[in-house]
Amino acid sequence: MRVLLDALDDQAALAEVLESFRAGRAGVEANMSTVAHLMRPPGDPFHERLVATYPQLRRFLPRLIGALDLEGIASARPVLRPAMPLATGSPASPAPPAGRPVRSPWG
């Protein structure tokens, strides 16, 4: 889309971009079909089902996290760090920075 926006003021560039879109139309339509297939329908009670299954998840999630070798790029490590106490069963690491309060998974 950035290419299209950049080409709006240049007729020759715009024609070239539009032609490339026409050539790749089948792929774009296939991708749109995939997205439509994966989307939840309006009114899907996904959140309610997720909240209802929390007690089941709470029982096996620490073992699942412990069985996985979670890694990430340097900027993602702060996101993964809170999961490590869940995997080891140890108490949570130092308190998170000020902001929204965080509930302990142990009660």
Order of alpha helices (4+ residues) and beta strands (2+ residues): alpha-alpha-alpha-alpha-alpha-alpha-alpha
